[in-house]
Amino acid sequence: MKKKLLILFMGTSILGYSQTTSKTDSTLKIEKEAIELSKLQAVGDETAKYLSTRSIEEKEWFKKTFVRKRGTFTIPKEPITYPFKD
């Protein structure tokens, strides 16, 4: 009897604290995701615009400095400096 009563109390306490979502919460989440997506797209557009203006030398320097094969990396002996200052 005590075990059944204990299980009953545990079950009701778990069900009482279960998460519920309302339409308001899901609407706010969708709006927040849309705002975050638009911010991310704006950053992506700015980055694409910048990258399209780089010279061939800058692109080659970037590949040589940062692009590595999968599973490998190198630790530079000196801090990386950008040689193409405007």
MIDRENPA-19408 format. One line per 10 residues: number of its first residue (from 1); their letters; for each residue x, y, z of N, C-alpha, C, CB. Coordinates in steps of 0.02 Angstrom, whole numbers, plus 50000, padded with zeros to 5 digits. Glycine has a CB too. Layout:
NUM	a	X Y Z X Y Z X Y Z X Y Z  ...
END
This chain:
1	mkkkllilfm	50041 49940 50000 50000 50000 50000 50043 50063 50000 49953 50000 50060  50096 50062 50041 50140 50121 50045 50176 50132 49978 50191 50112 50101  50196 50077 49945 50231 50084 49881 50185 50115 49829 50257 50016 49857  50122 50093 49827 50075 50120 49778 50061 50193 49791 50009 50080 49781  50055 50211 49854 50043 50281 49872 50103 50324 49854 50027 50287 49947  50163 50299 49866 50224 50334 49849 50229 50344 49773 50286 50297 49875  50214 50293 49735 50216 50298 49662 50164 50347 49638 50204 50229 49630  50105 50348 49668 50053 50395 49650 50075 50467 49662 49989 50380 49690  50105 50480 49720 50129 50548 49735 50186 50568 49687 50154 50552 49808  50231 50522 49672 50285 50538 49626 50258 50553 49556 50336 50479 49623
11	gtsilgysqt	50210 50514 49535 50181 50524 49469 50145 50591 49463 50134 50469 49452  50106 50609 49515 50070 50672 49512 50118 50732 49516 50018 50676 49568  50172 50725 49554 50219 50781 49558 50256 50790 49492 50269 50769 49615  50272 50735 49459 50305 50741 49394 50258 50771 49343 50330 50671 49370  50196 50749 49341 50148 50776 49293 50132 50849 49308 50085 50735 49294  50133 50869 49370 50118 50938 49389 50172 50986 49366 50110 50943 49463  50233 50963 49362 50289 51006 49342 50310 50996 49270 50348 50994 49388  50272 50960 49231 50291 50949 49162 50286 51014 49123 50247 50895 49129  50324 51019 49069 50326 51080 49030 50267 51084 48983 50392 51085 48991  50238 51142 48980 50185 51153 48932 50204 51214 48890 50116 51165 48969
21	tsktdstlki	50183 51213 48828 50196 51270 48785 50130 51300 48763 50238 51249 48723  50129 51364 48763 50069 51399 48741 50081 51428 48672 50049 51455 48791  50029 51452 48640 50035 51481 48574 50078 51545 48577 49966 51496 48544  50073 51581 48631 50112 51643 48638 50186 51627 48640 50092 51680 48702  50206 51576 48677 50277 51557 48681 50304 51536 48614 50287 51501 48732  50266 51496 48577 50290 51473 48513 50292 51530 48462 50247 51416 48486  50246 51577 48466 50246 51635 48422 50308 51678 48435 50182 51677 48430  50323 51690 48498 50382 51729 48515 50446 51694 48492 50385 51741 48590  50448 51628 48498 50507 51591 48477 50516 51597 48401 50501 51517 48498  50462 51591 48364 50466 51597 48291 50488 51667 48271 50398 51580 48258
31	ekeaielskl	50462 51718 48304 50482 51787 48288 50556 51798 48305 50438 51837 48327  50578 51771 48361 50648 51778 48381 50693 51742 48331 50659 51750 48452  50673 51683 48308 50712 51647 48259 50716 51685 48194 50684 51577 48248  50661 51717 48174 50660 51755 48112 50708 51815 48117 50589 51779 48096  50709 51848 48175 50753 51905 48185 50826 51882 48183 50738 51940 48253  50841 51826 48218 50909 51800 48218 50930 51779 48148 50914 51741 48267  50884 51750 48110 50901 51729 48042 50915 51789 47998 50844 51688 48012  50877 51842 48006 50889 51902 47965 50956 51934 47983 50832 51953 47974  50974 51934 48048 51039 51959 48068 51095 51917 48039 51045 51961 48145  51087 51852 48041 51137 51806 48014 51144 51816 47939 51118 51734 48029
41	qavgdetaky	51089 51825 47904 51092 51838 47832 51127 51904 47816 51022 51837 47802  51116 51955 47857 51148 52020 47847 51224 52013 47855 51121 52072 47896  51246 51976 47906 51318 51966 47917 51347 51926 47858 51330 51929 47984  51311 51876 47836 51334 51836 47779 51340 51878 47716 51287 51779 47767  51292 51923 47705 51295 51967 47646 51355 52015 47650 51230 52007 47640  51367 52043 47709 51424 52088 47717 51490 52050 47706 51424 52119 47787  51494 51989 47733 51554 51950 47724 51565 51932 47651 51550 51886 47766  51512 51912 47616 51519 51896 47545 51540 51957 47504 51452 51868 47518  51513 52015 47522 51532 52076 47487 51606 52091 47497 51489 52136 47511  51630 52084 47559 51700 52096 47574 51745 52046 47538 51713 52093 47650
51	lstrsieeke	51726 51982 47542 51768 51931 47511 51772 51938 47435 51742 51863 47529  51719 51964 47405 51720 51972 47332 51767 52029 47310 51650 51986 47306  51786 52073 47356 51829 52129 47338 51903 52114 47350 51809 52191 47376  51919 52056 47377 51989 52040 47392 52028 52023 47329 51994 51983 47442  52092 52039 47331 52136 52025 47273 52156 51951 47274 52198 52071 47274  52185 51929 47219 52208 51860 47213 52263 51846 47265 52235 51845 47142  52306 51895 47277 52360 51886 47327 52331 51876 47397 52407 51946 47326  52279 51915 47413 52248 51907 47479 52215 51839 47486 52195 51962 47490  52183 51816 47434 52151 51750 47436 52202 51695 47445 52110 51738 47372  52258 51699 47410 52310 51649 47416 52342 51651 47486 52365 51660 47362
61	wfkktfvrkr	52353 51710 47513 52380 51716 47581 52333 51684 47631 52392 51790 47599  52267 51696 47624 52218 51666 47670 52220 51590 47666 52147 51693 47653  52220 51563 47605 52222 51491 47597 52285 51461 47629 52219 51472 47524  52342 51494 47616 52405 51469 47643 52407 51473 47719 52464 51508 47613  52376 51525 47747 52380 51537 47819 52328 51496 47859 52371 51610 47833  52267 51492 47834 52213 51463 47875 52184 51397 47850 52159 51512 47879  52186 51383 47787 52153 51324 47761 52201 51265 47766 52130 51334 47687  52179 51214 47801 52220 51153 47812 52179 51092 47792 52244 51148 47886  52213 51037 47783 52178 50975 47770 52144 50951 47833 52227 50921 47743  52092 50912 47823 52054 50887 47880 52099 50847 47927 51995 50843 47856
71	gtftipkepi	52093 50860 47991 52131 50822 48041 52200 50850 48055 52137 50752 48019  52220 50903 48021 52286 50931 48034 52279 51005 48051 52332 50921 47973  52326 51030 48089 52329 51101 48104 52401 51119 48121 52281 51120 48162  52416 51182 48114 52483 51205 48132 52477 51262 48181 52524 51227 48069  52525 51266 48225 52526 51320 48274 52580 51369 48250 52541 51293 48347  52561 51431 48236 52611 51479 48211 52662 51496 48264 52576 51543 48186  52723 51508 48242 52777 51528 48288 52771 51601 48306 52846 51514 48257  52743 51641 48262 52733 51712 48274 52659 51728 48267 52775 51755 48224  52636 51782 48296 52566 51801 48287 52551 51814 48214 52549 51863 48329  52491 51795 48193 52472 51805 48123 52455 51878 48113 52411 51760 48104
81	typfkd	52487 51909 48064 52473 51978 48048 52446 51982 47977 52537 52023 48056  52401 52027 47965 52371 52035 47900 52415 52080 47858 52300 52062 47905  52447 52055 47806 52496 52095 47769 52465 52146 47721 52540 52050 47730  52400 52144 47712 52368 52188 47663 52329 52243 47698 52322 52147 47617  52363 52291 47726 52330 52347 47760 52310 52399 47709 52376 52379 47815  52250 52428 47718 52226 52480 47672 52255 52548 47691 52150 52484 47672
END
